[in-house]
């Protein structure tokens, strides 16, 4: 019962002190609230950028064109296996010469429809998807060395520049979050220190009359909560 009375007194005392130092409480809540809002905003933006970056990088692929004489299934499977064994390769999808022609018609126009059937001059190909798009140039060079591969294409400098830019934005976002967290912790520390300094005489009087550390600190904990 005594403990309950003490708790109720500390609670009442904490609210009384908050009322007496309303401006200090308001400034502390405002500063910490604004900082937390900024952290939340940066986190939301960072998550969207991260989602967009991962989505873009997931769709990036290396177009691997095979030699014209690679037509039998065993040879194509052998090349597929060699590409799949590369460290940075996530997935390999086969694209037949007919599918390659349809993609060209879609991209270049209906004039290429004339090459459908036996007059199709294109070769079979693979679309290679990567685990880490930032190493797309290196992986493309490795694939090009495999026997049976005629050429590889991935978009060149524009693609690597895009990947580098997205990675940089992600790093900047993480840096901003870390900076805002540190700022938030500093504001909380500074607020507690200012509150204690402004009521140092009051704390000294309470110590003089024999108040325990818990009796003195509990109202501050309630105010901080």
N, C-alpha and C positions, 0 to 999 in steps of 0.2 A: 504493500500500500504506500509505504514511504517512497519507494522507487517510482511509483506512478505519479505521486504528487511532485516529485523532483522533475520528472520528465515533462509534466504539464507546465511547470514553472519555467523550465528551460525553453519550451515551445513558445509560451507567452512572451518570454523575455526576448527571444529571437525575433518575433514579429514586431515587438515594440521597437527594437533596435533598427529593424528594416524601415519602420515608419519614420524614425528619427533621422536616418541617413538615406532618405528616399532617392536623392539625386545621385549619391554614390552607387546605390544598388541599380538605378536605372542606367547609368553610364556603363557599369560592368555588364549588365544583361545585354545592353545594346551592342557593345563591342564584341562580346562573345557570340551573340546571335548573328551579327553581320558576318563575322568570320566563318561561322558554321554554315551560313547560307552560301557564302562564296565557295567553301569546300564542296558543298552539295552540288552547286552549279557546275564547278569544274569537273567533278566526278561524273555528272550526267553527260556533259559534253565529251569527256574522255571516253566514256563507255560507248557513246554513239560513234566517235571517231574510230575506236578500237573495233567496233562491229563492222563499220564500213571498210576499214583497212583489211580485216580478216576476210570479208566478203569479196573484196577486189582481188586480194592475193590468192584466195581459193580458186577464183575463176581464171587466173593466169595459167597459161600452159605453153609448152614448147611443141611446135608443129614439126614432127619428124617425118620427112619424106624418104621413102625407101628407093633403092635402085630399081630400074625398070624390070630387071631380070628376076627380082624377088617376087615370085608369084605363088610358090607352093607353101602350104600351111606350115610345114616343118621349119622352113627357113624363117618365116615370119614369127613363129613361136619362139625360135631361138633368139631372135633379136629382141622380142618382147621380154624374155627372161633376163637377157643381159642388161636391158634398160632398167628393169624392175629391181635388179640387185644394187643399183647405184644408191648411195646413202641418202641423197636428198629427194629421191623419187617416192611419191606417195601413191600414185595410181597411173596406169597406162591403159589408154582406150584405143582400140583398133578402128581405123577409118579406111574403108575400101576405096578403090579408085572411082567407083560409081558415086559413093558418098562424097568424095573429094570434088567431083564434077558438080554435084548438086550444090555444094557449098560455094563453089566458084560462080555458078549461075545466080545464086542468091546474092552474092557480093558484087559481081561484075555486070550482071544483066542477062537477059534472055538470049542474047546472040550466041552464047555458048551451048545452048540446047542442041545445036547442030552436031555436037560431039558425043551425044548420047549413043550408047550401044558399042559396037565393035570399033568405032572410030575414036573412042576415048583415049587421049594421049597421056593421061595422068597416071601416076603411080600410086600404089597403096601407101598408107601413112599411119602414124600413131599421134595421138594427143597425149602428152606427158604432163601430169599435174604434180606439183612439188610440195614438199613439207615446208620449205623456207624459200619464199619467192625472192629474197634478197640475194640468193646465190644462183639465180636463173641463168646468168651468163656463163658461170663456171660449169653448171650442169649441162647446158647446151653444148659446150665445147667437149665435155666427156662423151656425150651421146654421139656427137659427130664422128668420133674416132672409132665407133663400132662398125665392124664390117657389114656391109649391106645398106648402110645409111648414106643417102645421097646428099642431103642437106637438112639443116634445122633452122627454124625461125621462131622468134619470140617477141618481136616488136622493137628490139634494139634499145638504144639509149633512152627513148621516151618511157619505156616500161621500167627500166632500172631506176630512172630519175623519179618516177611516180612511187615506186616501192620505197626508195630512200626518203622521200618527202613524208610519206605516211608513217614510216618508222620514227622519223624525227619529231613529228607532231605527237606521237604517242609518248616519246621520252620527255618532251616539253610538258605535256599534260601531267605525267607522273611527278616531274620536278615541281610544278605549281602546287599539286596536292600536298607533297611533302613540305613545301615552304609554308603553305597555309596551316597545316597541322602544327608545325613548329610555332608559328605566329599565334595560333589559338592557345597552345600550352603556355606561351609567354604571357599572354593577356590574362589567362586564369591565374598564373603565378603572381603577376603584378597586381591583380585585383585583390587577391588574398593578402598580399604584403601591405598594400595601401590601406586596406580595412583594418588590419592589425595595428599598423603604425598610427592610424587616426584615433584608435581607441586604446592606446598604450597605457594612458593614465588610469583608465577604467579597469584594465586588466591588473595593473599594479595594486589598485585598491582592493580588488577581489582577492588577490593573493595575500594581502596584508591581513584581511579579516579571516583567512584560513580556508578559502574556497579550493576545492580539489582541481586538478588539471582537467578532469572529465567535465566538471561543472562549468569550467571556463570555456572549454573548447566545444562542447556540444551545441550551444547556441550558434556558434560560427558554422558548424556542420549543417545545422538546420537552415541557416541563411543561404549557405552555398548550394544546398539542394534545391 
